[in-house]
Amino acid sequence: MGRRTTAAITVRLVSQTPAVVSVVDKLGHDFDDTELAGSRLGRTHPFSAHPFDP
């Protein structure tokens, strides 16, 4: 995966899929963006070019 947060989201979504009993997380990432994900500066919604306003 490109980003660490994307890998974490993927694992979380797969683990919540009906009939999935367990998930073994062996996903790697090229870029650790966990510090950036915690920042609100310049944050946008992942499916929109508009600023994210929670």
N, C-alpha and C positions, 0 to 999 in steps of 0.2 A: 504494500500500500504506500501511497505517497506520504500521507501524514499520520502521525500517531493517533490523533483524535478520530480520524476516519476508521482506523483499525479498531479502536475501542467501540465506536458506534456499531460497526459491523458485528462484532462479537455480541454486543448487547441485543441487537435486533435478532440475530440468529438464535440466541438462547431463549428468546420470547416467542419463537415460532411454535405453533401447536405441534405436538408429537415429538419435538426435540427433547431428548432425555438429558444429554450433556453436550458441552462444547469444550473442545481442547483448543485453546488459543495459541496458535503457533504463527500468527501473522507478524510480519516484520513491517518496518516503516523506514522511509528515507529521511524524513524530517520530523523532529520532535517539536510539535507546535503547542504543547500543553500550556506553556506560559502565555503564549499569545491568545489561547482560547479563553483564559481567565480575564483578559483585558476587555474593557468595553470600548476602548478608543478605536474608532473607525470600523466598528463591528457591523456586519451586514447579515441579513438572513441568508442561509445557504442557497435558497432558490430564488433570490431576488437581488437586484442591484440597488435596491433602496435600503437606507440605513435601518438597522434592527433596533426597534424600540420596545423592550419587554414591558 
